Amino acid sequence: MKQEIIIGVSIAVAVAVILGVKVWLHNLLKFKMDESAILQFFKDSKDSYKFRSTEAISAGTELDVSRVAQVCSKSRAIKRNSKEKESWCLKQTSNV
């Protein structure tokens, strides 16, 4: 009886770990796809304004406004305008 309990607990733990990894990978992939769409939006509109509002990015990428704010705040390539609350731009990269 004790061996069946150990096997059952082991299987439950293995399933929980597999599901956790699946959810983590799904969230990572979704973030990277959304970040890529936002970065492409900035690259396509580089001749216009440097800073873009959350609403403008949302309209240009067809992502939800809340998702745009979430992705922009987590992205290492995008920074918030310190003078405006919902305004974003690409971080400057130096090629030295």
N, C-alpha and C positions, 0 to 999 in steps of 0.2 A: 504493500500500500504506500509506503514512504517513497519508493522509487517512482511510482506513478505521479505523485504530487510534485516531485522534483522535475520530472519530465514535463508536466503540465505548466509549471512555473517557468521553466526554461523556454518552452514554446511561446508562452505569453510575452516574455521579455524580448525574445527574438522578433516577434511580430511587431511589438511596440517600437523597437529600434528601427526596423525596416520602414515602418510607417513614418517615423520621425525623420529619417533620412530622406524619404520621398517628399515629404512636405517641405523640408529645408531646401532641397534641390529645386522644387517647383517655384518656391518664393524667390530663390536666387535667379533662376532663369527668367521669371517674370520681371524682376527688377532690372536685369541686364537688358532685356528687350525694350522696356519702357525708357530706361536711361539712354539707350541707343537712339530711340525715336526723338527724344528731347535734344540730344547732342546734334543729331542731323538737322533738326529744326533750327538750332543756333547757327550751324554751318551754312544752311541755306539762306538764312536772313542776316548774314554777317555785314552786308552793305547798308542795312538799315540801323536801327538803334542798337547800342551795345547791351543795354539792360532790357529785358522783356518781362512783362507781368505774368503772373501765374495764369490768368485768364487767356492771355494771348498765346502762351505756350499750349494751353489746353485746347484752344480752338485750332491751332496749327498742327497738333499731333493727334487730335481726337481722343485724348486721354481725359479722364475725370479731373476736375480742378483739385480735388483732395489728393488724388494720386500724383499729380504733377508736383504739388507742394511736398509730398512725402518723398518722392524720388529725388527732387532737387536738393532737399535738405540732407539726404543720405549720400548723395553722389560726391565723389572726390574731385570730379572735373567741373562742378558747378558751384558757384558761391552766391550768397544772398547779398543784395545791395544793402549796405549798412544804413542808408538814409531812407529807404523804402521797405515796408514790411513784406510785401508780396512781389518783389522784383528780383530777378536772377540774371546772372551772366556767366560766361565761361571763365574759369580760372586761367590766368596767364601762364603759359609754359615757356620756359627759356630754353633755347637750343644752343647752349654754350658748350 
